[in-house]
Amino acid sequence: MANSPSSVDPASRSATSHLALVETPLPVASGTQVHVLANGLTVLVHEDDRFPLVSIRLFVRAGSVHEAPEQGGISHLLEHMVFKGTSRRAQGQAAADVESLGGELNAATGFDSTMYIVDLPAEHWAMGLDVIQDMIFNASFAPEELESERQVILAEMDQGDDDPHRRIFKSVQERIWAGTPYARPIIGVPETVRSITRDDLAAYVRSRYQPGNMVLVLCGDVRSAEVLEQARELFGHLTNHGERHFVHCPNPFMPGHNAARDAAQGGSGECVPGGSAPHIAIHRGPWQKSYFFLALPIPGLRDVHSVGLDVLAHMLGGDRTSLLYRKFKYEQGIVDTISASATTLDEAGMLSIQAQLDPANIEALWTGLTDVLADLAPESFSPEALNRAKLNMEDGLFQTKETLSGMASKLGYFQFHELSFEAERIYLHMIKNMDQEQLRDVIRAHVRTDGLVCSIFTPTPEALAAENLRDTLIRKRPSRTTEIATAPHIGRHQPEIVHLAPGRILVLLPDASLPYMGLTMCWNGGDLLLADQEQGLSELTARIWTKGTHFKNAVQVQDFLADRSARVAAGAGLEQCYLNIHFPTRFSPEMLSFFAELVQEPAWLPEELARAKQEQCAAIVRTEDSPVGLALRNTFPFLFSGHPYGYQRSGAPSAVTAFTREQVVSFWDRQKDRPWVLAACGDLDRDALLTMSENLARRDVMAAPTPRSPHWGEEQKLSLQLQDRNQTHILVVFPLPGLGSEHTPGLNLLREVLAGQSGMLFRELRDVRGLAYSVTALLWQETLAGFLAFYIGTAPDNEEAAIDGFQDVVRDLIDRGLPEANLDRAKNLLWGDYQRGRQRLIARAHEAAENLSRGFTLDHSLDMIEQAKQTTPHDITALAREYLQWDRAYLVKVRP
């Protein structure tokens, strides 16, 4: 679960928890209006015309904690079933109606709520509301659809059991919250999911989906008065029944004092005075790495300490400057990844530490962590660390305003869980005023071994003994019982392209909507500059690139960025490499200087190279622990053997381990003087950007590497295996031409026709045949080659049925043709996806830099969409006939 910001005054809820008898406007800040309709439905509207889009969220107090034990999973099953048809819309039509307008429809079930999500062009906001209202309150719950979706959810359970991260969370969840509804998985268990009936679903809607339990949020280019009128028309007739609509968890969790919980854990017999005993479990799994999850029970989001716990978690393991990262990753090098977070739900929470590491290092991590927890005090952190945590937490909330979807989710979260979106101000005030004494109270109250739960998933359990770890824990247990500026006036100017020198281009994309700037510098090169034996070297170089300069070591870089709420990332692809940086505009002089420093003076420090090697090898193992990751990692070498397109992007662990600093420097020497494009988007200082880019452009330019034509592999079937998994994962790959093809706009449409909730693959293989939880189509294109792939994860017994289903979909498309409505849906989706994807400043900067570095125009992506609009159903059928040929397809399977 994501970190949950909260207010700190639970009493503030009581004044508004009862139903309003008349429609009530609530006092709000400029730009946002909140009304409570006469029936108790809260409607929040935030008018924002930066983009021609609207984001809609409907929050319902109907999560897994509101379920009786015998109906476990009904909230999640209901969320699935409302997509399966209504009295007005056939099965799948709700998603089709939204996607046909260029929008997206989704939903998510959590512990405390279910959220329905619609993002679509602003002119169609009323349709979005109509779809949500219809799909929930007019759901037909057809018996055959219920049975089909039941099988999909059971397959989803199997898929979750194949993922070590989901499994280890479930292992901790059921113990740390034992005796409460939070201990039950949101998805339910097979026994309860199999028993839920159509009548159960209808009764659950009547019980939980009352207007007093719901918050409706619209954010975007809409008018409040119009939204309110439509909300009254669609939702105003709904009524409440019963006296209590704000329902708390039936079994409130009291950490450290729950005897039933301790008994449910099968207590160890060694009790910590005043609380329940720690519980440590070690599980053997079919993994190559070990996965570590330690959790301490904490109160829910309405507790006075909730904000302090968020700050503490950030300082412990929130980023690369944090205490745990520095100690165990940077200094000792015993973990691949480590992080900490505070999960605060309505009535319960956990402070968790998660790590991935080699099995041999588990005891060292455990010993080190118990030392850290035993000695933890405000003095464990520097004043700079506290200030940095405050700044970055404030910045994280502020950056959600960059996208309409982020804004809608944030406003809705506070309005729903805190009963006022203005609670964000309280949260920010609490962060700003957090001091050492408040942190001391938080640590004393909550960093205890009482109720500690730890799960370790490892391939080598024989090397560990839970009793020894518990003894260490008991022996070392603690002896102690920047303000965000208002967004400036929105303003934009026309893009500007400055040709600095041959192969050196600056792009300026002014947007003063937020006081931030995003920069992307994109070079031609990447894997095209590598020899076969250097596979993985470009990715390794990208990993180490931002870890130090000739003037700053890695720790100083991390501190420098964290103190300015800045983010930097480097990457290398098949034909390009890039450097991204994003920062508040008030730090522009320092950040532009640092950006130039990264380009001109990277240090390639030996100690950082060693860490980057470890990270990359760990990432390879993590990828190969996932069936989908394993399939994709092996697909490209299978298709393009001997060509850079066929390189394993991360390389092989043996090769990565052997790379030297000289090889990294050699690659950078080949890369740094290739043609580049620097794109800046945001609240820009034109003169400063021009000065910096002119200085960077003074070096001579090397020619861009020219890719050679790849040869497709002769073998057409690849079979892989991951032991002790539940599902078979299948990729069917159809060869395509590269990005420059005149067919590219149509191929993008073809992919949209096939993918998505109302796409042909999903509707036939999942909705109709019930073969899988996950099924989609993937499109990949580079300069000289591409492919369209069908993906499905299904039960091993359904392998042939799934492949037959793929063939039937293709045959039906070719023989029967494509309905005009389906094509319109795909066209609108292309436009909607494009608009949603470019809301962030760094996304627009990256798009511009990549397009120009490939030799395309600045508006190439939009031009492709405009060309796609001219495509006819006959064109799509012709493309399917030309490219979706089964005798030319490649088949990749990962079997359990």
Secondary structure as UniProt FT lines:
FT   HELIX           10..13
FT   TURN            14..16
FT   STRAND          24..26
FT   TURN            30..31
FT   STRAND          32..36
FT   TURN            38..39
FT   STRAND          42..47
FT   STRAND          53..60
FT   HELIX           64..66
FT   HELIX           69..71
FT   TURN            72..73
FT   HELIX           74..81
FT   TURN            82..83
FT   TURN            91..92
FT   HELIX           93..99
FT   TURN            100..102
FT   STRAND          104..109
FT   STRAND          114..121
FT   HELIX           122..124
FT   HELIX           125..137
FT   HELIX           143..161
FT   HELIX           164..176
FT   TURN            177..179
FT   HELIX           181..183
FT   TURN            186..187
FT   HELIX           190..195
FT   HELIX           198..208
FT   HELIX           211..213
FT   STRAND          214..220
FT   HELIX           224..235
FT   TURN            236..237
FT   TURN            255..256
FT   HELIX           259..264
FT   TURN            265..266
FT   TURN            273..274
FT   STRAND          279..284
FT   STRAND          290..298
FT   TURN            301..302
FT   TURN            304..305
FT   HELIX           306..317
FT   TURN            320..321
FT   HELIX           323..324
FT   HELIX           325..331
FT   STRAND          337..344
FT   STRAND          349..357
FT   HELIX           359..361
FT   HELIX           362..375
FT   HELIX           378..380
FT   HELIX           383..399
FT   HELIX           400..402
FT   HELIX           404..418
FT   TURN            421..422
FT   HELIX           423..432
FT   HELIX           436..446
FT   TURN            450..451
FT   STRAND          453..458
FT   HELIX           461..463
FT   HELIX           466..475
FT   STRAND          496..501
FT   TURN            502..503
FT   STRAND          504..511
FT   TURN            512..513
FT   STRAND          516..524
FT   HELIX           526..529
FT   HELIX           532..534
FT   TURN            535..536
FT   HELIX           537..545
FT   TURN            546..547
FT   HELIX           554..562
FT   TURN            563..565
FT   STRAND          567..572
FT   STRAND          576..584
FT   HELIX           585..587
FT   HELIX           588..600
FT   HELIX           606..624
FT   HELIX           627..639
FT   TURN            641..642
FT   HELIX           644..646
FT   TURN            649..650
FT   HELIX           653..658
FT   HELIX           661..671
FT   TURN            672..673
FT   STRAND          676..682
FT   HELIX           686..696
FT   TURN            697..698
FT   STRAND          717..721
FT   TURN            723..724
FT   STRAND          728..736
FT   TURN            739..740
FT   TURN            742..743
FT   HELIX           744..754
FT   TURN            757..758
FT   HELIX           760..761
FT   HELIX           762..768
FT   STRAND          772..781
FT   STRAND          786..794
FT   HELIX           796..798
FT   HELIX           799..816
FT   HELIX           820..837
FT   HELIX           841..853
FT   TURN            854..855
FT   TURN            858..859
FT   HELIX           860..868
FT   TURN            869..870
FT   HELIX           873..883
FT   HELIX           886..888
FT   STRAND          890..895
//
